[in-house]
Amino acid sequence: KQWYQRRVRGDGVRIKHAIVLDGCTIESHACILYSVIGGGTNVGPWARIEGIPNNVNPNQPFAHVTNPSTFNEEGKLNPNITVLGHNTSISKGTMVLNSIILPYKDIGHSYKNVILL
C-alpha cells in the first residue's frame, strides 16, 4: 500500500533544497527553492517559491548554524527559508519569497518578506 502521494503535473518543474510533504500538487514550470511545502498544498504553473539558504561550510571545523533573530532592528522579517502551511494554494505565476504562510490560505498575488496569518 502506498502511504503517501506527491504529484508533479507537467514539464519543467524545479525543486531544489526543499521539503515537499505528502499530498502536494506541483504544476508545470513551477520552481521551489530552499522552502518547506506543507501537505496538501497546490503550487500553480509558473509559480516561484523561494527562500534564502543558511549556508554552513561542512569543511570548517566546528561549523554550526547560527540562528539570527526572526526580525531585524527595524521590525522587518530577516531573509530565511520560505514555509507554506498545510493546504495552501499558490496561483499561476505567483512569487513567494522569504515568507511564512500559515495553513489554509489562497495566495493570488506575490509576497516578499512577510508572515501571513
N, C-alpha and C positions, 0 to 999 in steps of 0.2 A: 504494500500500500504506500502511495506517495503522500508524505506528511506535509509537504509544502508546495507552493506554486508561485513562480515568478514568471511574468510574461513580458517578452520583448517583442513588440509588433513593428515590423518594417525594418528597413535597412538603415545603416549609418548611425546606430546608437553607440555612444561612447560612455563607458563607465570606468572611472579610474580612481583608485584610492577612496572607495566609497563602500558603505554598508547598505545593502538593499534588503529589507525584510520581506517576509512572506506576503503573498497576495498583491504585490505591486505590479502595475502595468506601465511599461515604458514604451512610448510611441516612437515612430521613426524620427531619426536625426536628432533625438534628444541627447543632451550632454550632461553628465553628472560627475562632478569632480570634488573630492575632499568633503563629502557630505554623508549624512545618515538619513536614509529614507524610511519612514515608518511604514508598518504593514498596511496593506490595502490602499496605498497611495497611487494616484494616477498622474503620470507626467505626460503632458501633451506633446504633439510633434513640434520639433524645433525649439523646445524649451531648454533653458540652461539653468542648472542648479549648481552653484559653485561656492566653495568656501576657501579659506586660506590655510595652508598646512602649517603645523607646528614642526619645523624642521629640527631633527635631532641627528647628530652625526654619530652613528654607532661605532665608528672607528676611534673616537676620542675616549680616553679612559675617564671613567666616572661621568659619562654622558647621562643627562636626565632632562625630562621635560619640565620647563618652568611654567607655572600656571599664573599668567597675569590676571589682573582683575577683569571682570566681565565688562566694566565700564571705565572709560578714561576720566581724567580730571574735569573735563567739560560735560560729563554725563552722557557721552555718546558710546555706543557699543563698539568695543575693540574688535578688529577683524579676527575671525576664528572660523571653524568649520560651520557649514550650514546644516541645520537639523529640521526635517519636516516631520510633523507629528502624524499619528495614525489617521488613515482615511482622509488625507489632504488631496486636493485636486488642483493641479497646475495647468492652466490653459495654454493653448497653442502659442508658441513664440514668446513666452514669458521668461524673464530672467529673475532669479532669486539669488542674491549674492550676500554672503556673510550674514545670514539671518537665522533666526529661530522662529519657527511657525508651529504653534500648538495644534492639536488634533482638530479634525472636522472643519477645516477651512477650505473655501473655494477661492483660489487666487487667480484673478483675472488680469492683473497688470503687474509690472515689475517692481521689485523691492530690493533695497540695499541697506545693510547695517541696521536692521530693525528686529524687534521682537513683536510678533503678532499674537495677541491674547485671544 
